[in-house]
Amino acid sequence: MNYPEQLCEPMRKDLTSVGFVEMRTSEDVDTYLSKKEGTVLVMINSVCGCAAGNARPAVKMSTQFSPRPDVFTTVFAGQDKEATNRAREYMSPYPPSSPSIALFKDGQLVHFIERHHIERRTPHMIADNLRDAFVQSCD
């Protein structure tokens, strides 16, 4: 399903307003996720009300943590299909999940939060999960 831009735009801005870089093409995804050094967080954004409604505040909170990833990025499932599909290739062996959050270190997936780990959890619980991953993986 392709969601209308006017529906997605506020959800995009929710993340870009705090420094997330949008990856809208497969080339954008490759630019960030093929890096062999550094850390990158990827939020697969989604229209899904309750899960994405908790994931977005959680990843926004995580931008204030120290340590933290070098780069915060996002793709939008249901709209930026090419970019989302390419990002999911990097997230193998995990099945497609929207929303979801992935942390990469030196080009390798080191932490992944699937939708079922987002549902029924508060933004603070999700952010705590990310904080623990950042402490382990971010310099």
DAMO-V726154 format. One record per run of one state. SS is the DSSP state (H for helix, E for strand, - for the rest). FROM is the first residue (numbers start at 0). LEN is the number of residues. If there is no record, write none. Layout:
SS,FROM,LEN
SS,FROM,LEN
This chain:
-,0,4
H,4,12
-,16,4
E,20,2
-,22,3
H,25,8
-,33,5
E,38,7
-,45,3
H,48,14
-,62,8
E,70,6
-,76,4
H,80,10
-,90,9
E,99,6
-,105,2
E,107,6
-,113,1
H,114,3
-,117,5
H,122,15
-,137,2
